[in-house]
Amino acid sequence: MKIKNIAIIAHVDHGKTTLVDQLLKKSGTFRENEQVAVRAMDSNDIERERGITILAKTTSINYNDYKINILDTPGHADFGGEVERIMNMVDGVLLLVDAYEGTMPQTRFVLKKALEAGVKPIVIINKVDKPTARVDKVLDEVIDLFIELGASEEQLDFKVAYVSALNGTASLDPDINTQKESYDDIFNLIIDEIPDPDADENGSLQFQPALLDYNEYVGRIGIGKVQRGHIRVNEMVSCVRLDGSIKQFRIQKLFGFEGLKRIEIEEAHAGDIVAVAGLLDISVGETVCDVGKEEALPILRIDEPTLKMTFMTNNSPFVGREGTLVSARKLGERLYKETQRDVSLKVEEASNESWIVSGRGELHLSILIENLRREGFELQVSKPEVIIKEIDGVKCEPYEDVQIEVSDDCVGSVIEALGLRGGKMDNMSNVNDLIRLNYTIPSRGLIGFNTNFMTLTKGYGILNHSFKEYMPVEDISSTERKLGVLIATEAGKATAYALGQLEDRGVMFIEPGTEVYEGMIVGECNRDNDLAINVVKGKQLTNTRAAGSDHTVVLKRPRPLTLEYCLDYINTDELVEITPENIRLRKFILNTEQRKKFDAKK
């Protein structure tokens, strides 16, 4: 059977996973009566809830005499390292672009990676059924982007298809009336345009993992393309490690991909995309070869982390009430286990009960925290900080490309806010009756900015960012929160009476009946200083009754706390306490008197 290897790349939410659904259905991969979930490739709960792809997935379909291996890639910048490594496994990409939004920051990022790797692109304009679709203009934007990124003449001669992945229709003609419920045009484009794998069947074995998975039974699994020769189960092979040393091991298991299933196979040949188990600590970029014929492939670059946070065991007065996994040993083991699967994550022990965890961005780390919470862990985390590097004797920090779309009435305040955070405007244009701003800004200028941005744009602004490069550190005004917080001084249950009397001091995060402890943050103060308050005070009961005393207290709704909001919100002297049932904010020093003394020293 002939092989074609392709990846699907696009900006967040432009429809990659939905398109893969349709390719699987239209190719007859599923039985007529098979129950298939929507966005079948998004396999874990968080991916399904948020509608995002976190980890790259491999699938394959059979069409005519071809086996088409498809890699569904993440669209978020935090997981961009996977996109880069996948380009070494494929010979072509389907670049998906939304027919209304056009080219976005991640479109640029993923296309740049594809062009650098020299793979053949096919452009697919999705969501053409939208009433707001502007197909011709979007195609012009795509051509401009190819030219801007220095595409070769061959790459510029790309084919275009027009689809509505949601409705399962496609056409090679931009006219919406030509859409038909068949994806044969897309399959034929892939077969005609995408080159066969550049692989030598007769040479000695070369296999390089570009992605990792982890399985309780066989340990680490390396997923990659067989670049040369063939590989068999139970065969003794050599692994050329990243440091140049050589380790021999036996291939325990070999997995191929069929539809959504990972199937055990006996052997694989040059050009196949397979998963290999047998070496417990196999790493991305190492080369598996025949014994005695060790030839290493060029090492794959892995994106370095740009953001770090301190993870700690929970030591609040409520420890152990809601979670089952509270010990330092369990948390440490779980964090190190995550590094087996996620090569962009780094974990180092800071003390007996705390670890510094470094990742690619706030989303990357918040998804790890969310997974821990669902598994029953209780933990506390500090405010995210950027990782400062020294390059040629100069202190450098990560910078991001930011693209913002806002309405006319909000532009002034957004420009002012970005200016204070060290942002430099690269471009300002008018798109679809909105103002589009392009900025270069230090990553630390974006920490905590999302909440502020939503307030400035009344929730209508769109903000996208992706890592650009490390540049010299600039002096920017503090990114700490300007307003103070309301801090509980007593432990107990909050009362409506106490909260009603304190409403004019700020916005509450809790409601009557919420259990609090001393040092817990219960609201946001409307001034720039912290305020210690008693939210558990009850009403003095006497037998004297005053007119109107029994009126029910009507309180404003408390502000809902999500994990991302809390990570954005806290200052350096505060922590987020995370348990399976609750997310709480607290001060690092819980005792009111000790905290006052500490603040006075500052």
Sequence and secondary structure as in RCSB ss.txt:
>XXXX:A:sequence
MKIKNIAIIAHVDHGKTTLVDQLLKKSGTFRENEQVAVRAMDSNDIERERGITILAKTTSINYNDYKINILDTPG
HADFGGEVERIMNMVDGVLLLVDAYEGTMPQTRFVLKKALEAGVKPIVIINKVDKPTARVDKVLDEVIDLFIELG
ASEEQLDFKVAYVSALNGTASLDPDINTQKESYDDIFNLIIDEIPDPDADENGSLQFQPALLDYNEYVGRIGIGK
VQRGHIRVNEMVSCVRLDGSIKQFRIQKLFGFEGLKRIEIEEAHAGDIVAVAGLLDISVGETVCDVGKEEALPIL
RIDEPTLKMTFMTNNSPFVGREGTLVSARKLGERLYKETQRDVSLKVEEASNESWIVSGRGELHLSILIENLRRE
GFELQVSKPEVIIKEIDGVKCEPYEDVQIEVSDDCVGSVIEALGLRGGKMDNMSNVNDLIRLNYTIPSRGLIGFN
TNFMTLTKGYGILNHSFKEYMPVEDISSTERKLGVLIATEAGKATAYALGQLEDRGVMFIEPGTEVYEGMIVGEC
NRDNDLAINVVKGKQLTNTRAAGSDHTVVLKRPRPLTLEYCLDYINTDELVEITPENIRLRKFILNTEQRKKFDA
KK
>XXXX:A:secstr
 EEEEEEEEESTTSSHHHHHHHHHHHTT S TT    TTTT  SHHHHHHT   S EEEEEEETTEEEEEEE   
SGGGHHHHHHHTTT SEEEEEEETTTBS HHHHHHHHHHHHHT EEEEEEE TTSTT  HHHHHHHHHHHHHHTT
  HHHHS EEEEEETTTTEEESSS GGG BS  HHHHHHHHHHS     BSSS  EEEEEEEEEETTTEEEEEEE
EEESEEETT EEEEE TTS EEEEE  EEEEEEBTEEEE SEEETT EEEEES TT  TT EEEETT        
      EEEEEEE  STTTTSS SB  HHHHHHHHHHHHHH TT EEEEEETTEEEEEESSHHHHHHHHHHHHHT
TB EEE   EE  EEETTEEEEEEEEEEEEE GGGHHHHHHHHHHTT EEEEEEEETTEEEEEEEEEHHHHTTHH
HHHHHHTTT  EEEEEEEEEEE       S SS EEEE S EE  HHHHHHHGGGEEES  TT EE TTEEEEEE
SSSS EEE S       S   TTTT            HHHHHHH  TTEEEEE SS EEEEESS  HHHHHHHHH
H 
